[in-house]
């Protein structure tokens, strides 16, 4: 993140309103985790919805696991941060291809009886997924690293909350992808995808939690707020599964939708962030590494 000097002062105190907002978010996080645990316990894990919620919950825990080291790590070097984000981008790009687009085309081909028609149906989902993120970009206040603050009344919010909203915008389509991946109740599609998203959530959780520390949040608060951003994933998983599991044709469309949303996040948000501080080669190596890891994971688990 491109942080003004005033926000890089480690001793800067938070206002009472900011502290209240932080603790309010933490309370919501605890309630959200408790609700998801109860919901998970009441679901049949043999169903697509049960698997989707379990996988979304695992991804949220991976985000929390990544955020935990922020208790001990006060700052990441820009190069390390770019490599970690690049790795996550590579995993997401590969997951979009291997775990969403290709299974989507296969499913649409089986339903429609023509591979070109099936590919066009998934492509329509891709466009809808990207369009959804464009609309979310305009509707939700958040901050881009290069383009600055976006969304309604963004200028009136503290920069730290814009960062949190930006990460939640990233996590929600990932959760939707998990939910759609299990909508067909096919572990060969859902398991590699969920595993890939959980893996890339670990470095992402660390990056956002350390970023929170640099704007004067305490080490425990930063780790907990970073972990709370992962709550968007099980919520997205529930929505994605509910929307696509009822009608057969919605399943491949939903796979395309999730792929389009994830690809938009990769190329609109993450790649520009990793290529603006002079570490393009290292960041690109991270992208290739993440892509390879996901390709091998999909081969092993798919």
C-alpha positions as CSV (number, residue, x, y, z in Angstrom):
1,X,0.0,0.0,0.0
2,X,1.2,3.5,-0.8
3,X,1.1,5.1,2.7
4,X,1.5,8.8,3.4
5,X,4.2,9.7,5.9
6,X,1.7,10.7,8.5
7,X,0.3,7.1,8.5
8,X,3.7,5.5,8.8
9,X,4.4,6.9,12.3
10,X,4.3,3.9,14.6
11,X,3.5,6.0,17.7
12,X,0.4,7.8,16.2
13,X,-2.6,7.4,18.5
14,X,-6.0,6.3,17.3
15,X,-9.0,8.5,18.0
16,X,-11.7,7.2,20.3
17,X,-14.1,6.8,17.3
18,X,-11.5,4.7,15.5
19,X,-10.9,2.5,18.5
20,X,-14.6,2.0,18.9
21,X,-14.9,1.0,15.3
22,X,-12.0,-1.4,15.6
23,X,-13.5,-3.2,18.6
24,X,-16.9,-3.2,17.0
25,X,-15.5,-5.0,14.0
26,X,-13.8,-7.5,16.2
27,X,-17.1,-8.2,18.0
28,X,-18.7,-8.7,14.7
29,X,-15.9,-11.1,13.7
30,X,-16.4,-13.2,16.8
31,X,-20.1,-13.3,16.3
32,X,-19.6,-14.2,12.7
33,X,-17.2,-17.0,13.5
34,X,-19.6,-18.3,16.2
35,X,-22.6,-18.2,13.7
36,X,-20.6,-20.0,11.1
37,X,-19.5,-22.7,13.5
38,X,-23.1,-23.3,14.6
39,X,-24.2,-23.4,10.9
40,X,-21.5,-25.8,10.0
41,X,-22.4,-28.1,12.9
42,X,-26.0,-28.1,11.7
43,X,-25.3,-28.9,8.0
44,X,-24.9,-32.3,6.4
45,X,-21.4,-32.3,5.1
46,X,-22.4,-34.8,2.4
47,X,-24.3,-32.0,0.7
48,X,-22.9,-29.4,-1.6
49,X,-23.9,-26.6,0.7
50,X,-22.3,-28.3,3.7
51,X,-19.0,-28.8,1.8
52,X,-19.1,-25.2,0.5
53,X,-19.6,-23.7,4.0
54,X,-16.9,-26.0,5.5
55,X,-14.4,-25.0,2.7
56,X,-15.3,-21.3,3.1
57,X,-14.7,-21.6,6.8
58,X,-11.4,-23.3,6.2
59,X,-10.4,-20.4,3.9
60,X,-11.4,-17.9,6.6
61,X,-9.2,-19.8,9.1
62,X,-6.3,-19.7,6.5
63,X,-6.7,-15.9,6.4
64,X,-6.6,-15.8,10.2
65,X,-3.5,-18.1,10.2
66,X,-1.7,-15.7,7.8
67,X,-2.7,-12.7,9.9
68,X,-1.3,-14.2,13.2
69,X,2.4,-13.5,12.5
70,X,1.5,-9.8,12.4
71,X,1.6,-10.0,16.2
72,X,5.4,-10.5,15.9
73,X,6.2,-8.9,12.5
74,X,5.9,-5.1,12.4
75,X,6.8,-4.6,8.7
76,X,7.4,-6.5,5.5
77,X,9.9,-5.3,2.9
78,X,8.2,-4.1,-0.3
79,X,10.0,-6.8,-2.3
80,X,8.7,-9.6,0.0
81,X,5.2,-8.1,0.0
82,X,5.2,-8.0,-3.8
83,X,6.4,-11.6,-4.1
84,X,3.7,-12.8,-1.7
85,X,0.9,-10.9,-3.5
86,X,2.3,-12.2,-6.8
87,X,2.1,-15.7,-5.5
88,X,-1.5,-15.3,-4.6
89,X,-2.3,-13.8,-8.0
90,X,-0.7,-16.8,-9.7
91,X,-2.7,-19.2,-7.6
92,X,-6.0,-17.3,-8.3
93,X,-5.3,-17.1,-12.1
94,X,-4.5,-20.8,-12.3
95,X,-7.5,-21.7,-10.2
96,X,-9.7,-19.7,-12.5
97,X,-8.4,-21.7,-15.5
98,X,-8.1,-25.2,-14.1
99,X,-10.8,-25.3,-11.4
100,X,-13.5,-23.0,-12.8
101,X,-13.3,-22.4,-16.6
102,X,-12.4,-25.9,-17.8
103,X,-14.9,-27.8,-15.5
104,X,-17.5,-25.1,-16.5
105,X,-17.0,-25.8,-20.2
106,X,-17.2,-29.6,-19.6
107,X,-20.4,-29.2,-17.6
108,X,-22.0,-26.8,-20.1
109,X,-21.0,-29.1,-23.0
110,X,-22.7,-32.1,-21.3
111,X,-25.9,-30.0,-20.7
112,X,-26.1,-28.2,-24.1
113,X,-24.6,-30.9,-26.3
114,X,-22.2,-28.6,-28.2
115,X,-18.8,-27.6,-26.9
116,X,-18.7,-24.2,-28.6
117,X,-22.1,-23.3,-27.1
118,X,-20.9,-24.5,-23.7
119,X,-17.8,-22.4,-24.0
120,X,-19.9,-19.4,-24.9
121,X,-22.2,-20.0,-21.9
122,X,-19.2,-20.0,-19.6
123,X,-17.8,-16.9,-21.3
124,X,-21.0,-15.1,-20.6
125,X,-20.5,-16.0,-16.9
126,X,-16.9,-14.6,-17.1
127,X,-18.2,-11.3,-18.4
128,X,-20.9,-11.1,-15.7
129,X,-18.4,-11.9,-13.0
130,X,-16.1,-9.1,-14.1
131,X,-19.0,-6.7,-14.5
132,X,-20.1,-7.6,-10.9
133,X,-16.7,-6.5,-9.6
134,X,-16.8,-3.3,-11.6
135,X,-20.1,-2.4,-10.0
136,X,-18.8,-3.4,-6.5
137,X,-15.8,-1.2,-7.2
138,X,-18.2,1.7,-7.6
139,X,-20.6,0.8,-4.8
140,X,-18.2,-0.1,-1.9
141,X,-15.8,2.5,-0.5
142,X,-12.3,1.2,-0.7
143,X,-8.8,2.1,-1.9
144,X,-6.7,1.1,-4.8
145,X,-3.0,1.3,-4.5
146,X,-2.5,3.4,-7.6
147,X,-5.9,4.9,-8.5
148,X,-6.7,6.0,-4.9
149,X,-10.0,6.0,-3.1
150,X,-13.1,4.8,-4.8
151,X,-16.7,4.3,-4.0
152,X,-19.4,6.5,-2.3
153,X,-18.2,8.8,0.5
154,X,-14.8,7.1,0.4
155,X,-13.0,10.4,1.1
156,X,-14.7,10.5,4.6
157,X,-13.5,7.2,5.8
158,X,-10.1,6.4,7.4
159,X,-7.6,4.9,5.1
160,X,-7.3,1.8,7.2
161,X,-11.0,0.9,6.7
162,X,-10.7,1.5,3.0
163,X,-7.9,-1.1,3.0
164,X,-10.1,-3.6,5.0
165,X,-13.0,-3.1,2.5
166,X,-10.6,-3.6,-0.4
167,X,-9.5,-7.0,1.0
168,X,-13.1,-8.0,1.7
169,X,-13.9,-7.2,-1.9
170,X,-11.1,-9.6,-2.9
171,X,-12.3,-12.3,-0.5
172,X,-16.0,-12.3,-1.4
173,X,-15.6,-13.6,-5.0
174,X,-13.1,-16.2,-3.7
175,X,-15.8,-17.4,-1.4
176,X,-18.4,-17.4,-4.2
177,X,-15.9,-19.5,-6.3
178,X,-15.7,-22.0,-3.4
179,X,-19.5,-22.2,-3.2
180,X,-20.0,-22.6,-6.9
181,X,-17.2,-25.2,-7.0
182,X,-19.2,-27.4,-4.7
183,X,-22.6,-26.7,-6.3
184,X,-22.3,-29.8,-8.4
185,X,-21.3,-31.7,-5.3
186,X,-18.2,-32.9,-7.2
187,X,-15.1,-32.9,-4.9
188,X,-12.8,-33.1,-8.0
189,X,-13.9,-29.5,-8.8
190,X,-14.4,-28.1,-5.3
191,X,-11.5,-29.5,-3.3
192,X,-8.6,-28.3,-5.5
193,X,-10.2,-24.9,-5.8
194,X,-10.9,-24.5,-2.0
195,X,-7.3,-25.7,-1.2
196,X,-5.8,-23.2,-3.7
197,X,-7.8,-20.3,-2.3
198,X,-6.9,-21.2,1.3
199,X,-3.2,-21.4,0.4
200,X,-3.2,-17.9,-1.2
201,X,-5.2,-16.5,1.7
202,X,-2.3,-17.1,4.1
203,X,0.1,-14.6,2.5
204,X,-2.8,-12.2,1.8
205,X,-3.8,-12.3,5.5
206,X,-0.3,-11.5,6.6
207,X,0.1,-8.6,4.1
208,X,-3.1,-6.9,5.3
209,X,-2.5,-7.4,9.0
210,X,1.0,-6.0,8.7
211,X,-0.4,-3.0,6.7
212,X,-2.7,-2.4,9.6
213,X,0.2,-2.3,12.0
214,X,1.9,0.5,10.0
215,X,-1.1,2.8,10.5
216,X,-0.8,2.6,14.3
217,X,-3.1,-0.3,15.2
218,X,-1.8,-2.5,18.0
219,X,-0.3,-5.9,17.1
220,X,-3.3,-7.9,18.5
221,X,-5.9,-5.6,16.9
222,X,-4.1,-5.8,13.5
223,X,-4.0,-9.6,13.6
224,X,-7.7,-9.9,14.6
225,X,-8.9,-7.3,12.1
226,X,-6.8,-9.0,9.3
227,X,-8.4,-12.3,10.3
228,X,-11.9,-10.8,10.3
229,X,-11.5,-9.9,6.6
230,X,-11.6,-13.6,5.8
231,X,-15.3,-13.8,7.0
232,X,-16.3,-12.6,3.6
233,X,-15.3,-16.0,2.2
234,X,-17.8,-18.3,4.0
235,X,-20.5,-15.8,3.3
236,X,-19.6,-15.7,-0.4
237,X,-19.5,-19.5,-0.4
238,X,-23.1,-19.7,1.0
239,X,-24.3,-17.3,-1.6
240,X,-22.5,-18.8,-4.5
241,X,-23.7,-22.3,-3.7
242,X,-27.3,-21.2,-3.1
243,X,-27.5,-19.4,-6.4
244,X,-26.1,-22.1,-8.6
245,X,-27.1,-25.5,-7.1
246,X,-30.8,-25.3,-7.9
247,X,-30.7,-25.2,-11.7
248,X,-28.3,-27.3,-13.8
249,X,-27.5,-24.6,-16.3
250,X,-26.6,-22.1,-13.6
251,X,-23.7,-24.3,-12.4
252,X,-21.4,-23.7,-15.5
253,X,-22.6,-20.1,-15.7
254,X,-21.6,-19.7,-12.0
255,X,-18.2,-21.3,-12.6
256,X,-17.6,-18.7,-15.3
257,X,-18.9,-15.9,-13.1
258,X,-16.5,-16.8,-10.3
259,X,-13.6,-17.1,-12.7
260,X,-14.4,-13.7,-14.2
261,X,-14.6,-12.1,-10.7
262,X,-11.3,-13.6,-9.6
263,X,-9.5,-12.7,-12.8
264,X,-10.7,-9.1,-12.4
265,X,-9.3,-9.0,-8.9
266,X,-5.9,-10.4,-10.2
267,X,-5.4,-8.1,-13.1
268,X,-7.2,-5.0,-11.9
269,X,-6.0,-5.0,-8.3
270,X,-3.2,-7.4,-7.4
271,X,-0.9,-7.2,-10.5
272,X,-0.8,-3.4,-10.6
273,X,-0.1,-3.3,-6.9
274,X,2.9,-5.6,-7.3
275,X,4.4,-3.8,-10.3
276,X,4.6,-0.3,-9.0
277,X,7.5,-0.3,-6.6
278,X,10.3,-1.6,-8.9
279,X,10.1,-5.3,-8.1
280,X,8.3,-6.4,-11.2
281,X,10.7,-9.3,-11.9
282,X,10.4,-10.7,-8.4
283,X,6.6,-10.2,-8.4
284,X,6.3,-12.0,-11.7
285,X,8.4,-14.9,-10.4
286,X,5.8,-15.1,-7.6
287,X,3.0,-15.2,-10.1
288,X,4.6,-18.1,-12.0
289,X,5.4,-19.9,-8.7
290,X,1.7,-19.6,-7.6
291,X,0.5,-20.7,-11.0
292,X,2.7,-23.8,-10.9
293,X,1.7,-24.7,-7.3
294,X,-2.0,-24.5,-8.3
295,X,-1.4,-26.5,-11.5
296,X,0.3,-29.3,-9.5
297,X,-2.4,-29.1,-6.7
298,X,-5.2,-29.4,-9.3
299,X,-3.5,-32.4,-10.8
300,X,-3.0,-34.1,-7.5
301,X,-6.5,-33.4,-6.1
302,X,-8.6,-33.1,-9.2
